[in-house]
Amino acid sequence: MTQASFNGAGPSNPGGFRIVRWREGYRIDEVDALVDRIAAGAVTSDEVHQARLTPVRLRPGYDMNDVDKYLDRTAADLRASGR
């Protein structure tokens, strides 16, 4: 099994991303901090698009595909709203 069964959003996973352990993922604390900044309206579409997150292996991380899709959608939404 490559991911935890928890897939919902909550205080410890604001984006609702799958958690992976045996394959490469993004550092959880970095993703959570970026999601918090997005939720606070403190970033532009360019900042979201240019965000660089640290990959991790053999320890829990957020599924890269989930995070990348979320960031792509978020950047598009911000661009559409003029931010």
C-alpha positions as CSV (number, residue, x, y, z in Angstrom):
1,M,0.0,0.0,0.0
2,T,1.5,3.3,-1.0
3,Q,-0.8,5.8,0.7
4,A,-2.7,6.2,3.9
5,S,-6.4,5.6,3.9
6,F,-7.1,9.1,5.1
7,N,-8.1,11.2,2.2
8,G,-10.2,14.0,3.8
9,A,-9.4,17.5,4.7
10,G,-9.0,18.5,8.3
11,P,-6.7,20.5,10.6
12,S,-3.8,18.3,9.9
13,N,-4.4,18.0,6.1
14,P,-6.1,21.2,5.0
15,G,-6.0,20.3,1.3
16,G,-7.4,16.8,1.7
17,F,-4.3,15.3,0.0
18,R,-3.5,11.6,0.0
19,I,-0.5,10.8,2.2
20,V,2.2,8.6,0.6
21,R,5.0,6.8,2.4
22,W,6.8,4.4,0.0
23,R,7.1,6.7,-3.0
24,E,8.1,10.3,-3.4
25,G,5.8,13.0,-2.0
26,Y,6.0,16.6,-1.0
27,R,6.9,17.7,2.6
28,I,3.7,18.0,4.5
29,D,4.7,21.1,6.5
30,E,5.6,23.1,3.3
31,V,2.4,22.2,1.6
32,D,0.3,23.0,4.6
33,A,2.0,26.4,4.9
34,L,1.3,27.2,1.3
35,V,-2.3,26.0,1.5
36,D,-2.8,28.3,4.6
37,R,-1.3,31.2,2.7
38,I,-3.7,30.5,-0.2
39,A,-6.7,30.3,2.1
40,A,-5.7,33.6,3.6
41,G,-5.6,35.2,0.2
42,A,-1.9,36.0,0.7
43,V,-0.6,34.8,-2.7
44,T,-1.0,35.6,-6.3
45,S,-1.4,33.2,-9.2
46,D,2.2,33.7,-10.1
47,E,3.4,32.8,-6.6
48,V,1.3,29.6,-6.7
49,H,2.6,28.7,-10.1
50,Q,6.2,29.3,-9.1
51,A,6.0,27.5,-5.7
52,R,8.8,24.9,-5.3
53,L,8.1,22.2,-2.7
54,T,10.7,19.8,-1.3
55,P,10.2,16.1,-2.2
56,V,10.6,13.5,0.5
57,R,11.0,9.7,0.3
58,L,10.6,6.9,2.8
59,R,8.7,9.2,5.2
60,P,5.1,10.6,5.0
61,G,4.5,13.2,2.3
62,Y,1.6,14.5,0.3
63,D,0.9,12.8,-3.0
64,M,2.6,14.9,-5.6
65,N,-0.1,14.5,-8.2
66,D,-2.8,15.6,-5.8
67,V,-0.8,18.7,-4.8
68,D,0.2,19.6,-8.3
69,K,-3.4,19.4,-9.5
70,Y,-4.6,21.5,-6.6
71,L,-2.0,24.2,-7.3
72,D,-2.8,24.2,-11.0
73,R,-6.5,24.7,-10.3
74,T,-5.8,27.3,-7.6
75,A,-3.4,29.3,-9.9
76,A,-6.1,29.2,-12.7
77,D,-8.8,30.4,-10.3
78,L,-6.6,33.2,-9.0
79,R,-5.7,34.3,-12.6
80,A,-9.4,34.3,-13.5
81,S,-10.1,36.5,-10.6
82,G,-7.3,38.9,-11.5
83,R,-4.9,38.0,-8.7
